[in-house]
Amino acid sequence: MTERRLLELEKEGLLRPRVFSSWPEWIAPAVDHREPRPPKGYVVSFAKFHRHGLGSPPSRFMRALCHHYGVELQHFSPKAITAAAIFAAVCEGYLGMMAHWDLWLHLYRGELFHAPGGATGVRKPVWAGCLNLVQKTSKAEEPREYIPVGLMSNHAQWDSQWFYLRNDDDLFPDYTGRLISERPDHWNYDVVKTDALKKLRVEGLTAAFVLSAVHHRWVLPLMS
């Protein structure tokens, strides 16, 4: 990820300006950094994350996601960031409340992504994007409990667009580069009532409409 492209994100309001030269908001990786080696006080982030609603400092909901799933920022997939941002925007913009944790656990579970193993057939852990957040889709419920979230997105080469993001007050977990090889049991669903969300679905609210409203209003739902 080059400094020029990061400056474009800054101009779009998706990254905070680099005010302090000795402690910049973001740093483009050096040419010889083939793998992330963030300086102390920085984590690894991706351009896609910030285009899909991530901001710094992270919101309380974003911090809760890291804590609950036991992951670092780079472990989220772009689709996971998008799902979380849409959920936060629905709660705050349409339900009139902060992102509701119990409701989130009722609607979403975590799934672990492993890279194809090639000729060996053994799937391998990935350093980035291993956590997918999957919406509950019970066919027995009519209408379903949440708005439609099917989105057409091209995430090709997203994990090559990484950079170092300043970790103010250590709100993100420190970057260690660890791999997650097994899916924890607590990545499952929980249970909660969802009448208000069902009403939004019946009225025609979709994820695409929510994202359009977010971009139109220049909002980063996962920023504090």
C-alpha positions in Angstrom: 0.0 0.0 0.0 1.6 3.2 -1.1 1.6 6.6 0.6 -0.1 8.1 -2.4 -3.1 5.8 -2.1 -3.3 6.3 1.7 -3.3 10.1 1.0 -6.3 9.5 -1.2 -8.1 7.7 1.7 -7.2 10.7 3.9 -8.7 13.2 1.3 -11.9 11.1 1.2 -12.2 11.5 5.0 -11.6 7.7 5.6 -8.4 8.2 7.4 -7.5 11.0 9.9 -4.8 13.4 8.7 -1.2 12.8 9.7 -0.8 15.7 12.1 2.2 14.6 14.1 5.3 13.7 12.1 6.8 11.8 15.0 3.5 9.9 15.7 1.6 9.8 12.4 -2.0 8.5 12.2 -0.9 6.0 9.5 2.3 4.8 7.9 2.8 3.2 4.5 4.9 0.0 4.8 8.5 0.2 3.7 9.4 -1.3 0.4 11.3 -4.2 2.1 8.3 -5.1 4.4 7.0 -8.1 2.4 5.2 -9.1 5.6 3.7 -6.7 8.2 6.1 -5.4 10.9 4.2 -2.6 12.5 6.1 -0.2 14.8 5.2 -0.2 18.5 1.9 1.4 19.0 0.5 0.5 15.5 -1.7 -2.3 14.1 -2.2 -3.6 10.6 -5.2 -2.4 8.7 -6.5 -2.5 5.1 -7.8 0.0 2.6 -11.0 -2.1 2.2 -11.8 -1.9 5.9 -11.9 1.9 5.8 -13.9 2.1 2.7 -16.5 -0.2 4.3 -17.0 1.7 7.6 -14.0 1.2 9.9 -12.6 4.3 11.6 -10.0 5.2 14.2 -10.4 5.4 17.1 -12.6 2.3 16.9 -16.2 2.4 18.2 -17.1 0.5 21.4 -18.9 -2.0 19.2 -15.8 -2.6 17.1 -13.8 -3.1 20.2 -16.4 -5.6 21.5 -16.1 -7.6 18.3 -12.4 -7.9 18.7 -12.7 -9.0 22.3 -15.6 -11.4 21.9 -14.1 -13.3 18.9 -10.6 -13.1 20.3 -9.1 -11.7 17.2 -6.8 -8.9 16.0 -7.9 -6.3 13.4 -6.3 -8.2 10.5 -8.3 -11.3 11.2 -11.5 -9.8 10.1 -12.5 -10.3 6.4 -13.8 -7.3 4.4 -17.3 -8.9 4.4 -17.1 -9.1 8.2 -16.3 -5.4 8.5 -19.1 -4.6 6.1 -21.6 -6.7 8.1 -20.6 -5.0 11.3 -20.8 -1.5 9.9 -24.2 -2.1 8.4 -25.5 -3.5 11.7 -24.2 -0.5 13.6 -25.7 1.9 11.1 -29.1 0.1 11.3 -29.1 0.2 15.1 -28.1 3.9 15.3 -29.8 5.3 12.2 -33.0 3.3 12.0 -33.7 1.8 15.4 -32.5 4.8 17.4 -30.1 2.9 19.7 -26.4 2.1 20.0 -25.3 -1.1 18.4 -27.0 -3.8 20.5 -24.7 -6.5 21.5 -27.2 -9.2 22.4 -29.0 -8.6 19.1 -25.7 -8.9 17.2 -25.0 -12.3 18.8 -28.5 -13.5 17.9 -28.1 -12.5 14.2 -24.5 -13.4 13.5 -22.1 -16.2 14.0 -18.4 -16.4 13.3 -17.0 -18.8 10.6 -13.3 -19.6 10.1 -11.8 -19.3 6.7 -8.9 -21.4 5.6 -7.0 -21.1 2.3 -7.3 -24.0 -0.2 -4.5 -26.5 0.2 -3.7 -27.0 -3.4 -2.4 -30.5 -4.3 -2.2 -31.6 -0.7 -5.9 -30.9 -0.1 -5.1 -29.7 3.4 -6.6 -26.2 4.0 -4.2 -23.7 5.7 -4.8 -20.9 8.1 -4.5 -17.4 6.7 -2.8 -14.4 8.3 -5.6 -12.0 7.3 -9.4 -12.3 6.7 -9.9 -15.6 8.6 -13.0 -14.4 10.5 -16.2 -14.2 8.4 -19.4 -13.0 10.2 -22.3 -15.0 8.8 -26.0 -13.9 9.1 -28.6 -16.2 10.5 -30.9 -17.4 7.7 -33.7 -19.5 9.2 -36.1 -20.5 6.4 -38.7 -21.3 9.0 -39.2 -17.6 9.8 -41.3 -15.5 7.5 -40.4 -12.7 7.4 -36.8 -13.3 8.4 -35.5 -11.3 11.3 -33.1 -9.0 9.6 -32.8 -6.9 6.5 -31.3 -8.5 3.3 -27.6 -8.2 3.3 -26.6 -9.7 0.0 -24.1 -7.4 -1.6 -22.0 -7.7 -4.8 -18.4 -6.8 -3.9 -15.0 -7.4 -5.5 -12.4 -8.2 -2.8 -9.7 -9.4 -5.1 -6.2 -8.7 -3.7 -7.7 -6.8 -0.7 -5.1 -8.4 1.6 -2.2 -6.8 -0.4 -3.4 -3.3 0.5 -2.3 -3.2 4.1 -0.7 -0.4 6.1 0.1 0.6 9.6 -2.6 2.3 11.6 -1.9 4.1 14.9 -3.5 2.3 17.8 -4.5 5.2 20.1 -4.9 4.1 23.7 -4.4 0.5 22.7 -8.1 0.3 21.7 -7.3 -2.4 19.1 -5.7 -5.6 20.2 -1.9 -5.6 19.6 -0.7 -7.1 16.3 1.1 -10.4 16.9 0.6 -12.0 13.5 -0.8 -15.2 15.1 -2.8 -17.6 13.0 -6.2 -19.0 14.0 -6.4 -22.7 13.1 -9.6 -23.8 14.9 -13.0 -22.2 15.2 -13.9 -21.4 18.9 -17.2 -22.7 20.2 -18.3 -19.2 21.4 -18.5 -18.0 17.7 -22.1 -19.4 17.7 -25.4 -17.6 17.8 -27.3 -16.4 20.9 -31.0 -15.7 21.3 -33.0 -12.4 21.6 -36.3 -10.9 20.4 -36.2 -9.1 17.1 -39.6 -7.5 16.4 -38.2 -4.1 15.5 -35.8 -5.5 13.0 -38.5 -7.6 11.4 -40.5 -4.4 10.9 -37.6 -2.8 9.0 -37.4 -5.8 6.7 -41.1 -5.7 6.0 -40.8 -2.0 5.2 -38.2 -2.8 2.5 -34.9 -1.7 4.2 -31.9 -3.5 2.6 -28.1 -3.5 3.3 -27.5 -1.7 0.0 -29.8 1.1 1.1 -28.0 1.4 4.5 -24.6 1.5 2.8 -25.8 4.1 0.4 -27.0 6.3 3.3 -23.8 5.8 5.2 -21.7 6.9 2.2 -24.0 9.8 1.4 -23.7 11.1 5.0 -20.0 10.5 5.2 -20.4 8.3 8.3 -18.0 5.6 9.6 -20.2 3.4 11.7 -17.2 1.6 13.3 -15.5 4.8 14.5 -15.8 6.1 18.0 
